[in-house]
């Protein structure tokens, strides 16, 4: 899952330096944190302006409704005073009330233009922010050993017999007990396909049931999830750019 945005916001109690340090310890791009912080700050300003434009549009509609109800004349021009244009985002109800109906219509048109511009900018900033956010890893726990690769991994503890033996891969072990068939699996599903059979089928089911019973005892609820997920959902839990080509995809042609 991606990190909460409040962790990047100092005014919300967040600390971007903690995230930067976590990125350094992961040997990942630290500038991603700056991209999120900068884009989020601009997004919040832009979002505030959009809310202000919404407020002004409502004030315009309200004041124009009053004038129409009171049967005021539309006015001779829709030209807006410089003071109105210069302080557009800070207008109050009394400022709009001083304008004619035509001027209020013109003002609302100007506000709509500003609103469309800021809404588009808001979407752009949100996309930039979320794109960088999805590339940032979860915060490392203080106990996690720092290492750029497995060669520098720290041995936390040893248990049982550590006598050196010939190492066997899962493929070797599976073949030794006649537990799977990779050749026929590849014919059916491609190079990564395989058939589990015999003892490995029972072992898999035993492990599943063991895990279910264990977690059930801890108060968890068993859930059977869908086999596939939409791309936008997967982006929330994985960095698709890292292994997009390895994913199985279901392509649907849209009807013309």
Beta strands, then each sheet from edge to edge (+ up, - down):
strand 1: 180-181
strand 2: 195-196
sheet 1: 1+ 2-
end
